[in-house]
Amino acid sequence: MTDDKRPGFATRAIHAGQDPDPRTGSVVPAIYQTSTYKQDGVGGFREGYEYSRSANPTRTALEECIAELEGGAKAFAFASGLAGEDAVMRGLLKPGDHMVVPTDAYGGTYRLINQVQKRWGVDHSLAKVSQADAVRGEIRPGVTKMIWVETPTNPLLNVADIAALADIAHDAGALLVVDNTFASPYLQQPIDLGADIVVHSTTKYCGGHSDVVGGAVVVAPEIAVPEFADAADRVGFHQNSMGAVAGPMDSWLTLRGLKTLALRMEQHSNNAERVVDFLRERSDVTHIHYPGLDSHPGHDLAARQMKRFGGMISFQVAGGEHRAVDLVGRTTVWTLGESLGGVESLIEHPGRMTHASVAGTELEVPADLIRLSVGIEDIEDLLADLEQALEGSR
Ligand SMILES: *Cc1c(COP(=O)(O)O)cnc(C)c1O
């Protein structure tokens, strides 16, 4: 629950877990590029540090900061978003358990569930997470132990009702896990809305500068399902046992990125709104997917659940797949590339790029779809570049 006496978001992002170093006064947390620590006599650990897979002070700073930003009791930093997701699934589920997952989950998440967890006996069903009843319909009583949600989803920006899904999960004795990568903790606070666990690819908005791959898992202060009351200990045990931890340099870069998260998300949202206004004026843009639009089916829900609507947009163009593919190759300010959430604007064709692996399945995306990760460059430059690409493409 929100503690009103908690410092504001930007203050926490800049200070939580990052007190000046007591010895030197260093304002910025040091990069503790070390694997081991001197013991003062056998077992005489200084502040508990023994070996850097188990704990490292730079990683601790990042973990404390992310826990504060998400309103969690404990956070764990991993070498990638998928490593964190694996720790959640393998740390908390066992063979015979079942999970409900989004029809439009991030492709790597679905691959982990469908090709890795399944081989170890964890089954799943797909549901449209924007339809709470569809999720409820896939629950297998006593067997479903986890509902996995992304909101907004990738690349169609569907919005899921986190509070409603938390109730559905908890009634069934299952955990609600929210992948908060697209919104970031600045725009959306899943734990406040009832989620038990939040995961991030910190590679995206949290890091924010496209210079580091990382992941985080945040565990809520109170877990609604008694069977999982020790969820934080289990995720922590898995982090140390499997060892896919965030290194000191990566932790430091992510921590530096987090300091400007609030500013960046405001500017990503400002620029995205301007891009949407521009696209709306174009007769050759046939559909815009952005939760900030009144016409978006999840608009009211997103307005309640998110602070703003974020920097991700997808849209469809007249001229079909051929034109969409041609267009994404014509921009010069927008970089043609995968990933998202950095300061630089990216453009891509999901059907042939990020979502190529789901072609021919029920997760397939429209062939004329273009996805934008709107960066924080000057908006005039972004709009002029999109305009010339639209005009030139055929
Ligand atoms: C990128 C991404 C992931 C995976 O994270 P990695 O850091 O690439 O392992 C998971 N979920 C979402 C929504 C993502 O965008």
The ligand as a Gaussian input file, in Angstrom:
#p B3LYP/6-31G(d) Opt

LIG

0 1
 C       12.736000      -7.069000     -23.502000
 C       11.595000      -7.582000     -22.708000
 C       11.732000      -8.707000     -21.881000
 C       13.016000      -9.514000     -21.808000
 O       14.053000      -8.832000     -21.226000
 P       15.621000      -9.054000     -21.576000
 O       16.289000      -8.017000     -20.761000
 O       15.751000      -8.852000     -23.061000
 O       15.933000     -10.449000     -21.170000
 C       10.649000      -9.088000     -21.118000
 N        9.477000      -8.433000     -21.182000
 C        9.297000      -7.358000     -21.975000
 C        7.966000      -6.674000     -22.003000
 C       10.348000      -6.899000     -22.773000
 O       10.152000      -5.839000     -23.572000

